[in-house]
């Protein structure tokens, strides 16, 4: 039997004006709002803003500059660059021509670049700097029909630059752009986003203007912030999560500040003082771990106060009033302890939108207790991306679930537990792959997500695992790895973990320690500070500590699910090694291959 959730509601937000092309958002903003800091980045030690009018003018010039290179409707233009205002200008400029943007991660391999250039038929590549330009040149070497133009955002000798295109566009007849923009239709292809995938070659997801803007329209009331509110952007714009969030921010008339780097996010949060930002669970975990580490260094009354506040936070429940006494204590904890947490995030943060992977419930509880509403969401590139999301109201936020299904979106739970969804946000298909499109979207228009889940309280969607990642052990029992991995990851001593055991007589795990925290623990055990990571994981006391973590995590699971053995891995999995996707999902097959010796020892040693 199918379980179906349908929500169709009117948009109660006064700013819920309907837009049909992405660049209409920018045009409306430039015409109606004298917003001095539409897009802001830090240069030469200070934050330098661009107004909506400046962004619109640059986008128009960029469109005409691309047109001077011969780019027209349907042509593919790749963007390979870290987040910056020019990324958005280029995106808008490409769209205004009816051309198609192909965003690509700077971190993917030369082979993946070559595949995408060929598969998409990219004509122009916009690349960040000389370093990435060299990588692109390696990818296009030997291609019979490679990109015709390489353009750098940062000026590079011998190559046309972003500024050169603006100059060419400024010299062109501005009237030539109007009919080109008018010809763009809502269902025209806006972008090709190549999903990294945990197996196989990247495939191009075809998304239209309507796909993404329908998603934005459904999310308008999820951020009840005044125009001019600020956000800090650091998740890659090449991912649909931050890309759609950008269009949403523009529609809400928010100011977008771009972080200098991942390493400087904490500094930038304090400088910018944003009201909201998007993140992935791992970054939120690192913020939390740093707070905990700071608290553990306190002594005396301050340490007692910190531990008391933490215990209160871990009891917090959005769905249940804890009573007068607990609420009174929580108010005091907010004044004495949690206020310091908020200051560390700039002092103004009200909402954190979290997606991309499962969020630890303890993180949601503690941040909510601290007055910061963490709103977990769920989706995929193929759905533009959001399918379900928690709202800022406590009654619409169930900790441990990804929130109610979005308005005007349908979700169906198939008999095998797979989540299916249907809405105007579902992709047009995979580029050049009608076979894969037919596998993903059935004849009735349902997108098969590949995730296993359930509807809790008839309203909240809860993800329990990936359909293709569940495995059967030698005894014929099914094991879902994600809950086990999530439970182990709650420990600050765990950086990465992957559960294994397909066809084997018991479940095991490969585990990468969080070495900074492990070294702190090891120092307390008298282990030498000069030990290498490899020597550290080989130490018997360290192995016993992780065996203890296993025992603690196993108490929540059935006997056949429980992890019986763990192999500690000294080298973290990374995008560069191919073991993680650019969105930091584990590539299980590659990790198994790279750790075959450890796996052999786990089961045959």
CORMOCOR-V657097 format. One record per pair of residues at least 6 apart in sequence whose C-alpha atoms are under 8 Angstrom apart, sorted by the first residue. I is the first residue (numbers start at 0). J is the second residue. Records with the same first field share a line. If there is no record, write none. Layout:
# CORMOCOR-V657097
I = J ; J
This chain:
# CORMOCOR-V657097
0 = 413 ; 414
1 = 411 ; 412 ; 413 ; 414
2 = 411 ; 412 ; 413 ; 454
3 = 409 ; 410 ; 411 ; 412
4 = 404 ; 409 ; 410 ; 411 ; 457 ; 458
5 = 404 ; 406 ; 407 ; 408 ; 409 ; 410
6 = 404 ; 405 ; 406 ; 407 ; 408 ; 409
7 = 406 ; 407 ; 408
8 = 406 ; 407
10 = 217 ; 220
11 = 220
12 = 219 ; 220
14 = 219 ; 250 ; 251
15 = 216 ; 219
17 = 216
18 = 24 ; 212
19 = 184 ; 185 ; 208 ; 209 ; 212
20 = 183 ; 184 ; 185 ; 208 ; 209 ; 212
21 = 91 ; 94 ; 208 ; 212 ; 246
22 = 91 ; 94 ; 95
24 = 246 ; 249 ; 250
25 = 51 ; 54 ; 55 ; 249
26 = 55
28 = 51 ; 52 ; 249 ; 250 ; 252
29 = 51 ; 52 ; 55
30 = 52
32 = 51
33 = 50 ; 51 ; 52
34 = 50 ; 51 ; 227
35 = 48 ; 49 ; 50 ; 51
36 = 48 ; 49 ; 50 ; 51 ; 254 ; 255
37 = 48 ; 49 ; 50 ; 51 ; 54 ; 249 ; 252 ; 253 ; 254 ; 255
38 = 48 ; 49 ; 50 ; 51 ; 54 ; 84 ; 254 ; 255 ; 256 ; 257
39 = 46 ; 47 ; 48 ; 49 ; 84 ; 254 ; 255 ; 256 ; 257
40 = 46 ; 47 ; 48 ; 83 ; 84 ; 256 ; 257 ; 258 ; 259
41 = 47 ; 257 ; 258 ; 259
54 = 88
55 = 88
57 = 88 ; 165
58 = 88 ; 89 ; 91 ; 92
59 = 92 ; 95 ; 168 ; 173 ; 176
60 = 92 ; 164 ; 165 ; 166 ; 167 ; 168 ; 169
61 = 88 ; 89 ; 92 ; 93 ; 164 ; 165 ; 168
62 = 89 ; 92 ; 93 ; 95 ; 96 ; 168 ; 176
63 = 164 ; 165 ; 167 ; 168 ; 169 ; 171 ; 173 ; 176
64 = 164 ; 165 ; 166 ; 167 ; 168 ; 169 ; 171
65 = 93 ; 164 ; 168
66 = 96
67 = 167 ; 168
68 = 148
70 = 96 ; 98 ; 122
71 = 96 ; 97 ; 98
72 = 96 ; 97 ; 98 ; 99
73 = 97 ; 98 ; 99 ; 188
74 = 98 ; 99 ; 121 ; 122
75 = 98 ; 99 ; 100 ; 101 ; 119 ; 120 ; 121 ; 122 ; 123
76 = 93 ; 98 ; 99 ; 100 ; 101 ; 121 ; 122 ; 123 ; 124 ; 125
77 = 100 ; 101 ; 102 ; 103 ; 121 ; 123 ; 124 ; 125
78 = 86 ; 100 ; 101 ; 102 ; 103 ; 124 ; 125 ; 126
79 = 102 ; 103 ; 104 ; 105 ; 124 ; 125 ; 126 ; 127 ; 131
80 = 86 ; 103 ; 104 ; 105 ; 125 ; 126 ; 127
81 = 105 ; 127 ; 235 ; 236
82 = 232 ; 233 ; 234 ; 235 ; 236 ; 257 ; 258
83 = 257
84 = 257
85 = 152
86 = 236
90 = 100
93 = 99 ; 100
94 = 100 ; 189
95 = 176 ; 179 ; 180 ; 183
96 = 176 ; 179 ; 180 ; 183
97 = 179 ; 180 ; 182 ; 183 ; 187 ; 189
98 = 189
99 = 188 ; 189 ; 190 ; 191
100 = 189 ; 190 ; 191
101 = 121 ; 190 ; 191 ; 192 ; 193
102 = 190 ; 191 ; 192 ; 193 ; 236 ; 237 ; 238
103 = 192 ; 193 ; 237
104 = 235 ; 237 ; 581
105 = 131
106 = 574 ; 575 ; 581
107 = 574 ; 575 ; 581
108 = 575
109 = 134 ; 135 ; 137 ; 138
110 = 138
111 = 200 ; 201
112 = 135 ; 138
113 = 138 ; 139
115 = 121 ; 193 ; 201
116 = 139 ; 145 ; 146
117 = 144 ; 145
118 = 431
119 = 191 ; 203 ; 430
120 = 144 ; 145 ; 146
121 = 145 ; 146
122 = 145 ; 146 ; 147 ; 148
123 = 146 ; 147 ; 148 ; 149 ; 150
124 = 146 ; 148 ; 149 ; 150
125 = 149 ; 150 ; 151 ; 152
126 = 132 ; 149 ; 150 ; 151 ; 152
127 = 151 ; 152 ; 153
128 = 151 ; 152 ; 153 ; 154 ; 155
129 = 151 ; 153 ; 155
132 = 149 ; 151
139 = 145 ; 146
149 = 158 ; 159
150 = 158 ; 159 ; 160 ; 161
151 = 158 ; 159 ; 160 ; 161
152 = 160 ; 161 ; 162
153 = 160 ; 161
154 = 160 ; 161 ; 162
184 = 208
185 = 207 ; 208 ; 209
186 = 207 ; 208 ; 209 ; 210
187 = 207 ; 208
188 = 205 ; 206 ; 207 ; 208
189 = 205 ; 206 ; 207 ; 208
190 = 205 ; 206 ; 207
191 = 203 ; 204 ; 205 ; 206 ; 430
192 = 202 ; 203 ; 204 ; 205 ; 206 ; 237 ; 238 ; 239 ; 380
193 = 201 ; 202 ; 203 ; 204
194 = 201 ; 202 ; 203 ; 204 ; 380
195 = 201 ; 202 ; 580 ; 581 ; 582
196 = 580
197 = 579 ; 580 ; 584 ; 585 ; 586 ; 587
198 = 586 ; 588
202 = 429 ; 430
203 = 429 ; 430
204 = 380 ; 381 ; 426 ; 427 ; 428 ; 429 ; 430
205 = 381 ; 426 ; 427 ; 428 ; 429 ; 430
206 = 381 ; 383 ; 426 ; 427 ; 428
207 = 426 ; 427
209 = 423 ; 424
210 = 382 ; 383 ; 423 ; 424 ; 425 ; 426
211 = 243 ; 383 ; 384 ; 424
212 = 246
213 = 423 ; 424
214 = 243 ; 383 ; 384 ; 385 ; 424
215 = 243 ; 244 ; 246 ; 247
216 = 247
217 = 405 ; 406 ; 407
218 = 247 ; 405
219 = 247 ; 251
221 = 390 ; 391
222 = 350 ; 391
224 = 251 ; 274
225 = 251 ; 253
226 = 251 ; 252 ; 253
227 = 252 ; 253 ; 254
228 = 252 ; 253 ; 254 ; 273 ; 274
229 = 253 ; 254 ; 255 ; 256 ; 271 ; 272 ; 273 ; 274 ; 275
230 = 253 ; 254 ; 255 ; 256 ; 273 ; 274 ; 275 ; 276
231 = 255 ; 256 ; 257 ; 258 ; 267 ; 268 ; 271 ; 273 ; 275 ; 276 ; 277
232 = 241 ; 255 ; 256 ; 257 ; 258 ; 276 ; 277
233 = 257 ; 258 ; 260 ; 261 ; 264 ; 278
234 = 241 ; 277 ; 278
235 = 241
236 = 242
238 = 380 ; 582
239 = 380 ; 383 ; 384
240 = 354 ; 380 ; 383 ; 384
241 = 277
243 = 383 ; 384
244 = 277
245 = 255
248 = 254 ; 255
256 = 271
258 = 264 ; 267
259 = 267
265 = 343 ; 344
268 = 343 ; 344 ; 345
269 = 342 ; 343 ; 344 ; 345 ; 346
270 = 345
271 = 345
272 = 344 ; 345 ; 346 ; 347 ; 348
273 = 345 ; 347 ; 348
274 = 347 ; 348 ; 349 ; 350
275 = 348 ; 349 ; 350 ; 351 ; 352
276 = 350 ; 351 ; 352
277 = 351 ; 352 ; 353 ; 354
278 = 351 ; 352 ; 353 ; 354
279 = 353 ; 354 ; 355 ; 356
280 = 353 ; 354 ; 355 ; 356 ; 357 ; 358 ; 359
283 = 362
284 = 362
287 = 362
288 = 491
290 = 340
294 = 302 ; 305 ; 306
295 = 302
296 = 302
304 = 336
305 = 336
308 = 329 ; 332 ; 336 ; 337
309 = 365
311 = 325 ; 328 ; 329 ; 368
312 = 329 ; 364 ; 365 ; 366 ; 367 ; 368 ; 369
313 = 361 ; 364 ; 365
314 = 364
315 = 321 ; 364 ; 365 ; 367 ; 368
316 = 364 ; 398
317 = 364 ; 367 ; 393 ; 394 ; 396 ; 397 ; 398
318 = 393 ; 394 ; 396 ; 397
329 = 368
333 = 368 ; 369 ; 370
337 = 369 ; 370
338 = 346 ; 369
340 = 369
341 = 347 ; 348 ; 369 ; 371
348 = 371
349 = 370 ; 371 ; 372
350 = 371 ; 372 ; 373 ; 374 ; 391
351 = 371 ; 372 ; 373 ; 374
352 = 373 ; 374 ; 375 ; 376
353 = 373 ; 374 ; 375 ; 376
354 = 375 ; 376 ; 377
355 = 377 ; 378 ; 582
357 = 485
358 = 375 ; 399
359 = 399 ; 485 ; 489
360 = 398 ; 399
363 = 372 ; 373 ; 398
364 = 398
366 = 372 ; 373
367 = 373
372 = 391
373 = 391
374 = 388 ; 389 ; 390 ; 391 ; 396
375 = 388 ; 389 ; 400 ; 401 ; 402
376 = 385 ; 386 ; 387 ; 388 ; 389 ; 401 ; 402
377 = 384 ; 385 ; 386 ; 387 ; 388 ; 401
378 = 384 ; 385 ; 386 ; 387
379 = 385 ; 386 ; 448
381 = 425 ; 426 ; 428
382 = 424 ; 425 ; 426
383 = 424 ; 425 ; 426
384 = 424
385 = 405
386 = 404 ; 405 ; 408 ; 420
387 = 401 ; 402 ; 403 ; 404 ; 405 ; 460
388 = 401 ; 402 ; 403 ; 404 ; 405
389 = 395 ; 396 ; 397 ; 401 ; 402 ; 403
390 = 396 ; 402 ; 403
395 = 402 ; 403
396 = 402 ; 403
397 = 459
399 = 461
400 = 459 ; 460 ; 461 ; 462
401 = 459 ; 460 ; 461 ; 462
402 = 458 ; 459 ; 460 ; 461
403 = 458 ; 459 ; 460
404 = 410 ; 458 ; 459 ; 460
407 = 422
408 = 420 ; 421 ; 422
409 = 420 ; 421 ; 422
410 = 418 ; 419 ; 420 ; 421
411 = 418 ; 419 ; 420
412 = 418 ; 419 ; 452 ; 453 ; 454
413 = 419
416 = 451 ; 452 ; 453
417 = 447 ; 448 ; 449 ; 450 ; 451 ; 452 ; 466
418 = 447 ; 448 ; 449 ; 450 ; 451 ; 452 ; 453
419 = 445 ; 446 ; 447 ; 448
420 = 445 ; 446 ; 447 ; 448
421 = 444 ; 445 ; 446
425 = 446
428 = 436
429 = 435 ; 436
439 = 446 ; 447 ; 448
440 = 446 ; 447
441 = 447
449 = 465 ; 466 ; 467
450 = 462 ; 463 ; 464 ; 465 ; 466
451 = 462 ; 463 ; 464 ; 465 ; 466
452 = 460 ; 461 ; 462 ; 463 ; 464
453 = 460 ; 461 ; 462 ; 463
454 = 460 ; 461
455 = 461
463 = 479 ; 481 ; 482
464 = 479 ; 480 ; 481 ; 482
465 = 479 ; 481
468 = 479 ; 480
469 = 477 ; 478 ; 479 ; 480
470 = 477 ; 478 ; 479 ; 500 ; 501 ; 502
471 = 477 ; 478 ; 500 ; 501 ; 502
472 = 478 ; 500 ; 501 ; 502 ; 503 ; 504 ; 505 ; 506
473 = 501 ; 502 ; 503 ; 504 ; 505
474 = 502 ; 504
476 = 559
478 = 559 ; 560
479 = 560
480 = 497 ; 498 ; 499
481 = 498
483 = 498 ; 552
484 = 496 ; 497 ; 498
486 = 552
487 = 493 ; 496 ; 548 ; 549 ; 552
488 = 494 ; 495 ; 496
490 = 548
491 = 513 ; 516
492 = 512 ; 513 ; 514 ; 516 ; 517
493 = 510 ; 511 ; 512 ; 513
494 = 510 ; 511 ; 512 ; 513 ; 514
495 = 510 ; 511 ; 512 ; 513 ; 571 ; 572
496 = 508 ; 509 ; 510 ; 511
497 = 508 ; 509 ; 510 ; 585 ; 587
498 = 506 ; 507 ; 508 ; 509 ; 562
499 = 506 ; 507 ; 508 ; 509
500 = 506 ; 507
503 = 602
505 = 559 ; 560 ; 561 ; 562 ; 563
506 = 559 ; 560 ; 561 ; 562 ; 563 ; 564
507 = 562 ; 563 ; 564 ; 565 ; 601
508 = 562 ; 564 ; 565 ; 566
509 = 565 ; 566 ; 567 ; 568
510 = 565 ; 566 ; 567 ; 568
511 = 567 ; 568 ; 569 ; 570 ; 571 ; 572
512 = 567 ; 568 ; 569
514 = 532
518 = 528
521 = 541
522 = 528
532 = 569 ; 570
533 = 568 ; 569
535 = 541
536 = 542 ; 567 ; 568 ; 569
537 = 567
542 = 567
545 = 565
546 = 564 ; 565
549 = 562 ; 563
553 = 561 ; 562
564 = 601
565 = 601
566 = 597 ; 598 ; 601
572 = 578 ; 579 ; 590
573 = 579 ; 583
574 = 580 ; 581 ; 583
577 = 586 ; 589
578 = 585 ; 586 ; 587 ; 589 ; 590
579 = 585 ; 586
580 = 586
591 = 598
